[in-house]
Amino acid sequence: MTKNVGLQPADRLLALEIRSRRIGFAVFEGPSRLLDWGIRSCSHPTRSLRKIVAKRVRPLLIRYEPVAVIMRSENQYSSQTAARHRVSVVAITQEARRCGVEFRLLKTEMRKRFFVQRGYDTKYQVAEMIGELFKELSWKAQPQRKAWHSESYHTIIFDAVATGLASFAEGVNPSECEN
């Protein structure tokens, strides 16, 4: 059965960020303690995407036993098609349900608004702030880049952390999340 509770300051949260060939994750225990983070590969020449995503997320759910899994409802930064994104969301939802963990989709506009209200307008500024908050990530902070340069490989971790931080924000309107 899925728990349907609001996030408390000490709750364990698994924040995910999906790209076309990888999943970035961040595990929080409350908004100020980052337990783990990383990147999982999701490409395989013969397996279905749903099975691959489920196989990559399942160990995270079992190991960390989060109260909730959260990710953005859409990803404007990825070249991933909407269909691939939907398949990934369905796979993660099913794995979370199987483990008795609540699954939430955070609207991208809500996450963006959370950081803009605090004066962080760009992904670089958000990543810089995350590097200051969590010193263990500062060495992976992305350098400021030109629009025509590719994102750093580690950007997906910072995006997952940003989603997690936004979900812990005080006064998050439940209508900003989709179950």
N, C-alpha and C positions, 0 to 999 in steps of 0.2 A: 504494500500500500504506500502511496506517495504521501509524504509529510506536506502539509500545507500551512507553513508557519512563516512569519516575517523573519528577516535576518536580524539577529541580535549581535551586539558588538563582539562577542566571543565565538560566534559560530564559524565553523569550517566551511569554506566555499571553494569550489573548483570553477575557475573562469577559463573559458575556452575561446580561441580565435581560430577560424578556419580559413585556409587558403587552398588553392587548387591541389597542391601536393603535400601539404603538411598541416599539422594542428599545433598551435602554440597553447601552452597551458600555464596557469599560475594557481597555486594552492594557498589560500589565506586562512589564518586563524584570527578572525577579527580584521579590521581595516588596516592595522599597523604592523601585523606580523605575517611575513611572507615565508611559508614553510618550504615550498619547492616551486620550480619553474622549469620549463624546457620546451622542446620541439619534438614532435613525433611525425615520422614520415607516413604519408598516406598513398604512396604510389605503388602500384603492383600491376604488372602487365596482364595477368590472367584473372585475378580475383575481382569480385564485384566491389564497388566503392562502399556500399553499405557494410559488408563484412569486414573490410579493412578498417573503416572508421570505428566500428564496434570493437574490433580486436585491439585498437590503439587506446581507446577510452576506458575499456573495462578494467585494466590494471590500475588506472588512476582512481577509479571509483572504489575498488576493493581495498587498495592500500591506504587511501586517505579518509575514506568514509565521510564525505562531505554532507552537510545538511542540504545543500543545493548546488546545482550546476547552472551556470549562467553563461550565455553567449549573446552576441548581437543578432538581431533578427535578420539583418541583411548586411552584406559586406561590400561597400562601394570601392574598397581598395584592392579587391581580388579580381583576377581575370576569370575566376570560376563562374560558370554559368549558373543561372538561377536554379536549374534542374539539379545540378550537382550539389548546390548548397542545400536544397530541400532534402535530397537523399541523405546528406550528412546530418542534418537536423533530426530527421526521422530516426536514423541509427543511434544517435546520441540520446534522444528521448527514450527509445526502447531500452537501451542499456541502463539509463538512470532509473526508469520504472522497474526494471528487473532487480536493481539493487536497492529499491525503496528510497530513492533520492528524488527530491523535487527538482524539476527542470524549468528554467525560466529563459525567455528570450527578452533581451533588453533592446528597446528601440534605439537605433543609432542616434537619432536627434536628441534623445535624453542624455546619452553619454556625452555628446558634443556640447550640449548646453551646460552640463555639469562642469566641464573644464573651462569653457569660455567665460562662465560667470566668475571663475577664479583667476582669470587673466591669462589662460593658456590657450592660445588660438590655433597653434599649429601642432602637428604630430611631433615635431622636433622639440617644441617647448614642453609638451606633455611628457615625452621621454626623458627630457632633462630633469623635470620635476620628479619623475619616478626614480631616476638615478640618485637624486638627493635624498628621497624618502627611504629608499632601500639601497644602502651602500653596496650590498652584495651584487646588485645589478649594474652599478655605475660603470664598471669596466666594459660592459656590453652596450653602453649607450650609443645610439646611432649618431654619426656625425651629421651636421647640417648638410643637406645635399641640394643640388640643382634639380629642377623639375624633370630634366631628361635623364637623370641618373637613376639606377635601380635602387630599391630599398635595401637596407642592410638585412642580412639573413636573420638577425636577432630582433628585428622590428616586430615580428609576430608575438614575441614574449611581452614586449612593452604594450602592445595592443591588448593582450589578455589581461595584463595587470591593470590597465586603464579601465577595462570593462568591470573588473572586480572592484576597483575603488569606487567607480560610479554606482555600483549596485549597493554598496555599503552606505552611501550618502544619506544623511539625515533628511527626513521628509520626502523620500522617494514616493511619488504618487503610484499606487498600485496599478493605475491605468497605463503607466509607462512600461510595465512588464506584461508579457503575454505568457500564460501557462501552457 
